[in-house]
Amino acid sequence: MNSSYPQDGIAPIVVIGAGAVGASSALALASAGHRVLMLDPRGLCGGTSFGNAGGIHIGAIQPFATPGILWSAMKMLADPQGPLLLDWRYLPRSLPWFARFLLNSSARQMSAGAAATAAINHTAIAAWRKAADAAGVAGHLREVGWLKVYDREQDFLAAGSERRLMQENGFPFELLDAGALHELEPALGPSLAYGMLQPGSLFVDNPGRVVRAIAEAAIARGARFAADEVRSIRPCAEGCVVQTSSGEVLASKVVLAAGAWSRTLAAQVGLRVPLDTERGYHVMLPTPERSVGRPIMFSRRRFVLCPMEEGLRVTACVEFAGLERSPDYRRIEKLLPFTATVLPGLDTRIQSRWLGFRPSLPDGIPVIDSVADGRVIFAFGHGHLGLTQGPATAAAVLSLVQGSASPFPLEPYRADRFFLSRITSRT
Ligand SMILES: Cc1cc2nc3c(=O)[nH]c(=O)nc-3n(C[C@H](O)[C@H](O)[C@H](O)COP(=O)(O)OP(=O)(O)OC[C@H]3O[C@@H](n4cnc5c(N)ncnc54)[C@H](O)[C@@H]3O)c2cc1C
């Protein structure tokens, strides 16, 4: 075993990935007295958790696979200013994912997916407060809710099923007419006629800084960190042998929290999980003189205006192009003229650009499961909600490590729920 890792006879739990899920897991495990080694070649919070919209968006329980999604996806793809992009060269690789996605789009599956997401999201706020307190960043959790705005009645009416699912699953919301909307957010443009506010959601005004602070809090509690890439995981009698870019380490257990990069490592312990990535972009703009007080999603073009600590962030796009292709910022840049109709007077000079990789499973629910006879814990596939669900997932990871009750039922999150997912049981 490589001597650059701690060698004092006690094999650590190796956490692969230092994003919202891995950092939160490391903190939960280190706080409970476990020896932890966190590995990530991109450093602390150098992946997708850095640049998202900052929503602890608990009411976002409607899966993307809904009845009629095929038709609306076609329309979005055909729209040169739409939010959905597909690199046609990537289509052969993504076809199985799309097939499973469509198979999950019945009304029954949509309701089941919403209920599973609701179960974890109901624990998300308490889990976030605990993690943020431990990391000394509670001041970055802002109690401003999440606001969705509409300029056309047809879009507002079409979102009825989303509201029904929230009602059925206990997530309150307020509907706003034009007057109430502009009273709440006076800087919004006059074309906006409807709003839906989810007051229970929180907003993280600097996700990169906050997730990094969570990772640092884990380190302050004894966790070690190395900027190494994990190349392989091999279960053995004592736990797992983890091969990294710097050598080998014996782990008592492994927590696989490598976000969109988890698929290959998961296959090494015998499970073929249909993980793909929905790429998403952000641009940073200067904070406008008249800004908004909370994250605001413009429903028709599906971009979000996020009043971050360091400027106004615009997040947008779902792009299917895999993990390797270079970023293509043209679509998000094309959306900028629309941002100025939502927020008049916006200075659209771009300060910085970013591409992130949502780790997405076709049923829209993460995998949180103990596999390889308890030697490996899977915690990945959080799609559009990994920031929201990071600390809540960590609480479930801790329960799987310790064999205690999870804060929410884990059956819907099983790794072998996908058809033909089990390759072998290489334990
Ligand atoms: C534009 C955009 C907006 C979003 N908005 C929101 C939002 O408002 N609210 C919300 O809840 N979610 C949002 N999301 C989704 C959210 O950001 C992701 O679900 C979340 O960041 C996933 O967290 P993670 O820890 O699983 O992955 P990551 O943050 O990507 O972390 C995984 C880490 O694993 C590391 N890794 C990969 N391979 C290896 C290896 N072999 N060895 C070691 N380490 C490895 C990577 O370097 C990476 O740092 C958004 C995403 C995007 C793209």
The ligand as an ORCA input file, in Angstrom:
! r2SCAN-3c Opt
* xyz 0 1
  C     -26.424     24.764    -14.364
  C     -26.739     23.904    -13.164
  C     -27.615     24.396    -12.186
  C     -27.947     23.598    -11.084
  N     -28.753     24.110    -10.088
  C     -29.024     23.374     -8.986
  C     -29.785     23.916     -7.921
  O     -30.192     25.063     -7.913
  N     -30.060     23.109     -6.862
  C     -29.604     21.822     -6.792
  O     -29.909     21.126     -5.820
  N     -28.820     21.292     -7.774
  C     -28.531     22.038     -8.854
  N     -27.753     21.512     -9.863
  C     -27.297     20.130     -9.759
  C     -26.158     19.987     -8.772
  O     -25.178     20.957     -9.017
  C     -25.536     18.569     -8.905
  O     -26.543     17.597     -8.781
  C     -24.524     18.362     -7.773
  O     -23.514     19.331     -7.848
  C     -23.936     16.960     -7.815
  O     -23.089     16.853     -6.698
  P     -22.033     15.679     -6.602
  O     -21.298     15.863     -5.334
  O     -22.736     14.398     -6.855
  O     -21.106     15.912     -7.890
  P     -19.873     16.931     -8.137
  O     -20.060     18.214     -7.453
  O     -19.644     16.946     -9.600
  O     -18.700     16.200     -7.401
  C     -18.189     14.969     -7.869
  C     -16.702     15.021     -7.705
  O     -16.161     13.738     -7.979
  C     -14.888     13.936     -8.498
  N     -14.431     12.748     -9.210
  C     -14.837     12.300    -10.412
  N     -14.178     11.171    -10.744
  C     -13.331     10.912     -9.716
  C     -12.362      9.907     -9.478
  N     -12.159      8.916    -10.357
  N     -11.637      9.957     -8.338
  C     -11.844     10.936     -7.424
  N     -12.761     11.919     -7.598
  C     -13.480     11.907     -8.740
  C     -15.041     15.133     -9.432
  O     -13.790     15.761     -9.631
  C     -16.038     15.985     -8.672
  O     -15.407     17.033     -7.967
  C     -27.406     22.293    -10.973
  C     -26.510     21.816    -11.937
  C     -26.172     22.614    -13.017
  C     -25.198     22.090    -14.038
*
